[in-house]
Amino acid sequence: MDLCSHNILCDCLCVATNLDIDQALLEEAVTVGRHRSKKAAVTDALTEYIARRKQLEVLDLFGTVDYDEKYDHRKLRRRP
């Protein structure tokens, strides 16, 4: 891989971002999460945030799924 291809690939995968994050909060996240770096703490926090939001989306489905009241899941568990 030549240098030009490397730079294009890195530009697509890595984005430098300047954020004004509360340093005390960030240090506590590093400590509590036992992370080796601030970047690891932020990455883990974002991953957990996304997972939590996706879980909350499931709650929006509550009451929207139709089901057959005659369906007996216990019957299907029994072996003939």
Secondary structure by P-SEA (a helix, b strand, c coil): ccaaaaaaaaaacbbbbbbbccaaaaaaaaaaaccccaaaaaaaaaaaaaaaaaaaaaaaaccccccccccccccccccc
